[in-house]
Amino acid sequence: MNRRMVLVTLTTTLVSPRLAFAASKKEEQAEVKAAARSALDALFKAQPSARKAVQSAAGYAAFSNFGMKILLAGSGTGKGIAVNNKTKAVTYMKMAEVQAGLGIGVKKFRQVWVFENSGALNDFIASGWTFGGQATAAAKASEKGSSYEGAIAVGPGVWLYQLTDKGLAVELTAKGTKYYKDDELNG
């Protein structure tokens, strides 16, 4: 009987950290999904036509981001998900940004990427996306009428909606920004 108690205690001690880690991973995944849902809800409120664009696309990615700039240096981080609309597969993603130049401020923003085709979505998931230097894109209308109204064309078949606390932004300025898979939440 004592052997059983020792074995149960030892097993519980060895397994518990793994269970705690799994629970925190699931909690973090749920938080990232909730933030992504919040980004989508904010977009659909600010630009109702975006709902159809997101739903009819091959897939989308939704991020919640935070950036800070103090004097000559700035950085930003964010988390989100990329979703394949056909398979419903979810990939957890991260965003990191580094910028230089004079300024002071804190910025919280949300982004929703829309991918017209599965190739663009798969490239984003597999390779991420990098903006280097000073990349500024202006909003454009597509051949599909107003389906991407308020979105920024950032590449072939790739559209981006960016929202700030003040609403939909029609200009994107990115400096050294990288989007990539979150190995901890996907693994």
C-alpha positions as CSV (number, residue, x, y, z in Angstrom):
1,M,0.0,0.0,0.0
2,N,2.8,2.4,0.8
3,R,4.4,1.6,-2.6
4,R,1.2,2.6,-4.3
5,M,1.0,5.9,-2.5
6,V,4.6,6.7,-3.4
7,L,3.9,5.7,-7.0
8,V,0.8,7.8,-7.2
9,T,2.5,10.8,-5.6
10,L,5.5,10.5,-7.8
11,T,3.3,10.2,-11.0
12,T,1.2,13.1,-10.0
13,T,4.3,15.3,-9.3
14,L,5.8,14.4,-12.7
15,V,2.6,14.9,-14.7
16,S,1.2,18.0,-12.9
17,P,3.6,20.5,-14.5
18,R,2.7,19.2,-17.9
19,L,-1.0,19.5,-17.2
20,A,-0.5,23.1,-15.8
21,F,1.5,24.0,-19.0
22,A,-1.3,22.5,-21.2
23,A,-3.9,24.5,-19.4
24,S,-2.0,27.7,-19.7
25,K,-1.4,27.0,-23.4
26,K,-5.1,26.5,-23.9
27,E,-5.9,29.6,-21.9
28,E,-3.5,31.6,-24.0
29,Q,-5.0,30.2,-27.2
30,A,-8.4,31.2,-26.0
31,E,-7.2,34.7,-25.3
32,V,-5.6,35.0,-28.7
33,K,-8.9,33.8,-30.4
34,A,-10.9,36.2,-28.3
35,A,-8.7,39.1,-29.3
36,A,-9.0,38.1,-32.9
37,R,-12.8,37.9,-32.6
38,S,-12.7,41.4,-31.1
39,A,-10.7,42.7,-34.0
40,L,-13.2,41.2,-36.5
41,D,-16.2,42.6,-34.5
42,A,-14.6,46.1,-34.5
43,L,-13.9,45.8,-38.2
44,F,-17.4,44.7,-39.1
45,K,-18.8,47.6,-37.0
46,A,-16.6,50.2,-38.6
47,Q,-16.9,48.7,-42.2
48,P,-19.9,46.4,-42.5
49,S,-19.0,45.4,-46.1
50,A,-15.8,43.8,-44.7
51,R,-17.9,40.9,-43.3
52,K,-18.6,39.6,-46.8
53,A,-15.0,40.2,-47.9
54,V,-13.7,38.1,-45.0
55,Q,-16.3,35.4,-45.3
56,S,-15.9,34.9,-49.1
57,A,-12.1,35.0,-49.0
58,A,-9.8,31.9,-49.0
59,G,-8.9,33.0,-45.5
60,Y,-8.0,35.8,-43.1
61,A,-5.8,36.7,-40.2
62,A,-6.8,38.9,-37.3
63,F,-4.3,40.5,-34.9
64,S,-4.3,42.6,-31.8
65,N,-1.2,44.7,-31.6
66,F,0.5,47.1,-29.2
67,G,3.3,49.6,-30.0
68,M,5.4,52.1,-28.1
69,K,7.8,54.7,-29.2
70,I,10.1,56.7,-26.8
71,L,12.4,59.3,-28.3
72,L,14.5,57.5,-31.0
73,A,13.4,53.9,-30.6
74,G,10.2,52.1,-30.8
75,S,8.8,48.6,-30.8
76,G,5.6,46.7,-31.0
77,T,4.2,43.2,-30.5
78,G,1.1,41.4,-31.3
79,K,-0.7,38.1,-31.5
80,G,-3.4,36.7,-33.8
81,I,-4.7,33.8,-35.8
82,A,-4.8,32.9,-39.4
83,V,-7.8,31.0,-40.5
84,N,-8.4,28.9,-43.7
85,N,-12.1,29.5,-44.5
86,K,-12.3,26.2,-46.4
87,T,-10.7,23.8,-43.9
88,K,-11.4,26.0,-40.8
89,A,-7.7,25.3,-39.8
90,V,-6.4,27.9,-37.3
91,T,-2.8,28.9,-37.1
92,Y,-1.5,31.0,-34.2
93,M,0.7,33.9,-35.3
94,K,2.9,36.6,-33.7
95,M,3.9,40.1,-34.8
96,A,7.1,42.0,-33.9
97,E,8.0,45.5,-35.0
98,V,11.1,47.7,-34.6
99,Q,11.3,51.3,-35.6
100,A,13.7,54.2,-35.4
101,G,13.1,57.9,-35.6
102,L,12.0,60.7,-33.3
103,G,8.7,60.3,-31.5
104,I,6.8,59.5,-28.3
105,G,3.6,57.6,-28.0
106,V,1.7,54.4,-27.3
107,K,-0.5,52.8,-29.9
108,K,-2.9,49.9,-29.7
109,F,-4.3,48.7,-33.0
110,R,-6.0,45.8,-34.6
111,Q,-5.4,44.3,-38.1
112,V,-7.4,42.0,-40.2
113,W,-5.7,40.5,-43.3
114,V,-7.8,39.1,-46.1
115,F,-6.4,36.6,-48.6
116,E,-8.2,36.3,-51.9
117,N,-6.6,32.9,-52.7
118,S,-5.2,30.0,-50.7
119,G,-1.7,30.6,-52.1
120,A,-1.5,34.0,-50.5
121,L,-2.9,32.6,-47.2
122,N,-0.5,29.7,-47.2
123,D,2.5,32.0,-48.0
124,F,1.5,34.2,-45.1
125,I,1.3,31.2,-42.7
126,A,4.4,29.5,-43.9
127,S,6.7,32.5,-44.5
128,G,5.0,35.3,-42.6
129,W,5.1,38.8,-43.9
130,T,7.8,41.4,-43.6
131,F,7.6,45.2,-44.1
132,G,11.0,46.8,-44.3
133,G,12.1,50.4,-44.3
134,Q,9.2,52.7,-44.8
135,A,6.4,50.9,-46.4
136,T,3.3,53.0,-46.9
137,A,0.3,51.7,-48.8
138,A,-2.9,53.7,-49.6
139,A,-6.4,52.3,-49.8
140,K,-7.5,51.2,-53.3
141,A,-10.7,49.9,-54.8
142,S,-10.6,46.5,-56.4
143,E,-12.3,45.2,-59.5
144,K,-14.8,43.6,-57.2
145,G,-16.4,47.0,-56.5
146,S,-16.6,47.9,-52.8
147,S,-15.9,44.5,-51.4
148,Y,-12.6,45.7,-50.0
149,E,-13.7,49.3,-49.2
150,G,-11.5,50.6,-46.5
151,A,-8.8,48.0,-47.0
152,I,-5.2,48.5,-48.1
153,A,-3.8,46.4,-51.0
154,V,-0.4,45.1,-49.6
155,G,0.3,42.5,-52.2
156,P,-1.3,40.4,-54.9
157,G,-4.5,39.0,-53.5
158,V,-3.7,40.4,-50.0
159,W,-5.7,43.1,-48.4
160,L,-5.3,44.7,-44.9
161,Y,-7.7,46.5,-42.7
162,Q,-6.1,48.4,-39.8
163,L,-8.1,49.8,-37.0
164,T,-7.1,52.2,-34.2
165,D,-9.1,53.4,-31.2
166,K,-10.5,56.1,-33.6
167,G,-11.7,53.6,-36.2
168,L,-10.6,52.4,-39.6
169,A,-7.3,53.6,-40.7
170,V,-6.9,54.1,-44.5
171,E,-3.1,54.3,-44.4
172,L,-0.5,51.8,-43.2
173,T,3.0,52.8,-42.2
174,A,5.1,49.8,-41.1
175,K,8.8,49.9,-40.2
176,G,10.6,46.6,-39.7
177,T,7.5,44.6,-39.0
178,K,7.4,40.8,-39.2
179,Y,4.5,38.3,-38.9
180,Y,5.3,34.7,-38.2
181,K,4.0,31.5,-36.7
182,D,3.8,31.1,-32.9
183,D,5.5,27.8,-32.4
184,E,4.5,27.6,-28.7
185,L,0.8,27.9,-29.4
186,N,0.8,25.8,-32.5
187,G,3.0,23.0,-31.2
